[in-house]
Amino acid sequence: MSKYFSSKYVSLTPYTPGEQPKEKKYIKLNTNENPYPPCEDVIKKVSEYASSLNLYSDPETTKLVKEICSLYNIDEDEVIFTNGSDEILNFAFMAFCGKEVSAAFPSITYGFYKVFAFLNQVSYQEIPLNKDFSINVNDYIGINKTIFIANPNAPTGLCLKKEDIERILSSNPNNVVIIDEAYIDFAKEESSISLIKKYPNLLVTQTFSKSRSLAGGRLGFGIGNKELIKDLKTIKYSTNPYNINTLTLIAGVATLQNEKYTKANIKKIIDERERVSFELERLGFEVLPSQANFIFAKSSLISGKELYLKLKEKGVLIRHFDQKEISDYNRITIGTKEDNIILLSTIKEILKEVTI
Ligand SMILES: *Cc1c(COP(=O)(O)O)cnc(C)c1O
């Protein structure tokens, strides 16, 4: 740290992203990326638009707004696009939390919420999960805090039902409730987008990073009541009006114009999620019932950390969290069928090694 670093950030601990190793080719099941590349149309359009990079990108993201409005049947002033959904989550902390309004989120959830709270000097309450890792909705009733809930939650993969979300929304009318739907496209439960007309305090965030194969493009969005969206735009235009670059914008448009491709990939991933869960259970793992593109599992034969390290040694990367309550578990992203076959056979090999 330099002597110039602002004192307000001296104890800021940044988010630790999953490894993106360059030294070796791994089967990469550690950051919940989509194993399938963007569709052909995206690749074609991005190269076409590269020649206009001398111009600023469209701050209003007009083409993207049009596509998303027809897909989700919302109005143009009910959506904002951001540089990944991480950016809109940060904007939400900036816009809807402060000295008087603190934040609340589950004690086991997306690690970035805590970082954004600290970054924005917002105090926060971490609400413990039930023993089975589910969210106890009663803990969120009328708490007068800005609430952040990942639904499905990460890294558990568990999902709340719409009625539960409505109970949280209706009991906290004076606070914004942010439902982070990074993984909703893989879930049986329906998106909360349909609730925005009924609850002016609801902000739904989604991302192109998981179901839409654009993690490297950095594209996310928020949908909510137009007044909330206006507030978020005030933040956007006060930080970076050009937060969506031209190539990402056009990649997003082409992606939305090829929903069939996205849907087909989602189906493949869900089918594989069910198969991998079943196979791991046969190997004695306890697997949480996931509604996301990853599973959260533990074995009684090997610790979470050891399994992670041994898999890494053998060329398969998964995610292990040191947090005490979940350190027995690993989060495994669902890859292609070929990836998953290697994952399972490597796990079998490791279990054999530790049990002889
Ligand atoms: C991946 C993820 C995000 C953010 O993804 P972006 O790549 O920034 O869009 C947000 N919330 C959760 C729960 C995630 O897992």
The ligand as a MOL file (V3000), in Angstrom:
LIG
                    3D

  0  0  0     0  0            999 V3000
M  V30 BEGIN CTAB
M  V30 COUNTS 15 15 0 0 0
M  V30 BEGIN ATOM
M  V30 1 C -21.3800 -14.3790 -11.4100 0
M  V30 2 C -22.2640 -13.6490 -10.4660 0
M  V30 3 C -22.5330 -12.2810 -10.5990 0
M  V30 4 C -21.8410 -11.3130 -11.5030 0
M  V30 5 O -21.4990 -11.6590 -12.6840 0
M  V30 6 P -21.0130 -10.6110 -13.7650 0
M  V30 7 O -20.0420 -11.4120 -14.5440 0
M  V30 8 O -20.4100 -9.4280 -13.0900 0
M  V30 9 O -22.2360 -10.2630 -14.5050 0
M  V30 10 C -23.4410 -11.6960 -9.7440 0
M  V30 11 N -24.0360 -12.3940 -8.7830 0
M  V30 12 C -23.7820 -13.6840 -8.5900 0
M  V30 13 C -24.4820 -14.4060 -7.5050 0
M  V30 14 C -22.8740 -14.3520 -9.4190 0
M  V30 15 O -22.5860 -15.6230 -9.1860 0
M  V30 END ATOM
M  V30 BEGIN BOND
M  V30 1 1 1 2
M  V30 2 1 2 3
M  V30 3 2 2 14
M  V30 4 1 3 4
M  V30 5 2 3 10
M  V30 6 1 4 5
M  V30 7 1 5 6
M  V30 8 2 6 7
M  V30 9 1 6 8
M  V30 10 1 6 9
M  V30 11 1 10 11
M  V30 12 2 11 12
M  V30 13 1 12 13
M  V30 14 1 12 14
M  V30 15 1 14 15
M  V30 END BOND
M  V30 END CTAB
M  END
